[in-house]
Amino acid sequence: MNTEVSSSRMKVAVLGATGMVGRRLVELLISHPEFEVHMLVGSEESVGLPYRTVWEKKERDLEDHYGSHFWRPYPFPELLNNPRVASFQDLLRSGIELVFSSVPDRAGYFEEQLLASGRLVFCLVKA
């Protein structure tokens, strides 16, 4: 995603990248010295869309829901260069070995599939 990335950084994916927690995680990872955000995986309805489009819509939806007095939309991180949202199948076909997951417990079967395929998975949300 970052065009000025050191080749020594490990390529990672973010599962659940279009959700609130996933978007914040992506923000933290884009400048991380050890990790390169290489794939952003979202739900079926967002697959193939520009990540910026999904990000900005979700931020507007939160502002509409909570009101502008409570929610101020987070701006899209320009370092991402607006990739497209990938599918879970894209992730399974990729060579990415490290995945940060922000999917809820009810979607834990995705994490189980990743673990069964030999990937390392860090789970951030369990509810």
C-alpha positions as CSV (number, residue, x, y, z in Angstrom):
1,M,0.0,0.0,0.0
2,N,2.8,2.4,0.8
3,T,4.9,2.9,-2.3
4,E,8.0,3.8,-0.2
5,V,8.2,0.6,1.7
6,S,11.4,-1.0,2.8
7,S,11.6,-4.6,1.4
8,S,12.6,-5.8,4.9
9,R,9.1,-5.2,6.3
10,M,6.9,-8.3,6.6
11,K,3.8,-8.3,4.4
12,V,0.6,-8.5,6.4
13,A,-3.1,-8.6,5.8
14,V,-5.9,-7.1,7.9
15,L,-9.0,-9.2,8.1
16,G,-12.0,-7.1,8.9
17,A,-10.2,-4.0,7.5
18,T,-13.5,-2.2,6.7
19,G,-14.9,-2.3,10.2
20,M,-14.3,0.4,12.9
21,V,-11.6,-1.6,14.7
22,G,-10.1,-2.7,11.4
23,R,-9.8,0.8,10.1
24,R,-8.1,2.0,13.2
25,L,-5.7,-1.0,13.0
26,V,-4.8,-0.1,9.4
27,E,-4.0,3.4,10.5
28,L,-1.6,2.1,13.1
29,L,0.0,-0.4,10.8
30,I,0.6,1.8,7.7
31,S,3.7,3.4,9.3
32,H,4.8,0.4,11.4
33,P,8.6,-0.2,11.0
34,E,8.2,-4.0,10.9
35,F,5.0,-4.6,8.9
36,E,3.8,-3.6,5.4
37,V,0.0,-3.6,5.0
38,H,-0.3,-5.6,1.8
39,M,-3.9,-6.7,1.8
40,L,-7.1,-5.3,3.2
41,V,-9.8,-7.9,3.5
42,G,-13.5,-6.9,3.9
43,S,-17.0,-8.3,3.8
44,E,-18.6,-9.6,0.6
45,E,-20.4,-6.3,0.0
46,S,-17.2,-4.3,0.0
47,V,-15.0,-6.6,-2.0
48,G,-13.6,-4.9,-5.1
49,L,-14.5,-1.4,-4.0
50,P,-11.8,1.2,-3.4
51,Y,-10.9,1.2,0.2
52,R,-11.2,5.0,0.4
53,T,-14.9,4.7,-0.7
54,V,-15.7,2.1,2.0
55,W,-13.7,4.0,4.6
56,E,-15.4,7.4,3.9
57,K,-18.9,5.8,3.7
58,K,-18.5,4.1,7.1
59,E,-17.2,7.3,8.7
60,R,-20.2,9.2,7.3
61,D,-22.6,6.5,8.6
62,L,-21.1,6.8,12.1
63,E,-21.4,10.5,12.0
64,D,-25.0,10.2,10.9
65,H,-25.8,7.7,13.6
66,Y,-24.1,9.4,16.5
67,G,-24.3,13.0,15.3
68,S,-21.5,15.4,14.5
69,H,-21.4,16.6,18.1
70,F,-20.1,13.1,19.1
71,W,-18.5,11.5,16.0
72,R,-15.9,13.3,13.9
73,P,-15.0,11.2,10.8
74,Y,-11.4,10.0,10.7
75,P,-9.7,11.1,7.4
76,F,-8.6,8.5,5.0
77,P,-4.8,7.8,5.4
78,E,-3.2,9.0,2.2
79,L,-0.2,6.6,2.6
80,L,-2.6,3.8,1.6
81,N,-2.8,5.0,-2.0
82,N,-6.4,3.7,-2.1
83,P,-6.2,0.0,-2.7
84,R,-9.2,-2.2,-3.4
85,V,-10.9,-4.3,-0.7
86,A,-9.8,-7.9,-1.1
87,S,-11.9,-11.0,-0.5
88,F,-11.2,-13.8,2.0
89,Q,-10.5,-16.1,-0.9
90,D,-7.9,-13.6,-2.2
91,L,-6.2,-13.8,1.2
92,L,-6.2,-17.6,1.2
93,R,-4.6,-17.6,-2.3
94,S,-2.0,-15.1,-1.3
95,G,1.4,-15.8,0.2
96,I,0.8,-13.6,3.2
97,E,1.7,-15.5,6.4
98,L,0.7,-12.9,9.1
99,V,-2.8,-11.7,9.5
100,F,-4.2,-9.2,11.9
101,S,-7.9,-10.0,12.5
102,S,-10.5,-7.6,13.8
103,V,-13.6,-9.8,13.0
104,P,-16.0,-10.5,15.8
105,D,-16.2,-13.9,17.5
106,R,-19.1,-15.0,15.4
107,A,-16.8,-14.8,12.3
108,G,-14.0,-16.8,14.0
109,Y,-14.3,-19.5,11.4
110,F,-12.3,-17.3,9.1
111,E,-9.5,-17.2,11.6
112,E,-9.7,-21.0,12.0
113,Q,-9.3,-21.4,8.2
114,L,-6.3,-19.2,8.2
115,L,-4.7,-21.1,11.1
116,A,-5.4,-24.4,9.3
117,S,-3.6,-23.0,6.3
118,G,-0.4,-22.4,8.3
119,R,-0.8,-18.6,8.8
120,L,-0.2,-16.7,12.0
121,V,-3.2,-14.8,13.2
122,F,-3.4,-12.0,15.8
123,C,-7.0,-11.5,17.0
124,L,-7.9,-8.1,18.2
125,V,-11.6,-8.3,18.9
126,K,-13.4,-11.0,20.8
127,A,-17.0,-10.2,21.8
